[in-house]
Amino acid sequence: MDHLGMTVEGYGDFEKVLPISASVQQVQKMTQVSSKVGVPSGFGYKALTAGDLSNVQVTIALYDAESGKMGTATKEFNIGG
């Protein structure tokens, strides 16, 4: 695993790159790992662009340095505070 890509509803094809800690970049097949990942320089959003902030769809994609996108996960979040 090389990095994650984050896209937020209302922001088109803009994907924020999220680096993955070296300690979880290599895992054995069928092994589950977890790690906290920060968003470098944050991510600014507005209700005008994202829509209803109580229900914003965020998609995270996992990338391999050699073969590209490995998979995605999508969930709706309340980012309105």
HELIX and SHEET records of a PDB file:
HELIX    1   1 ALA A   22  VAL A   24  5                                   3    
HELIX    2   2 ALA A   47  ALA A   50  1                                   4    
SHEET    1   A 4 LYS A  16  PRO A  19  0                                        
SHEET    2   A 4 HIS A   3  VAL A   8 -1                                        
SHEET    3   A 4 VAL A  56  ASP A  64 -1                                        
SHEET    4   A 4 GLY A  68  PHE A  77 -1                                        
END                                                                             
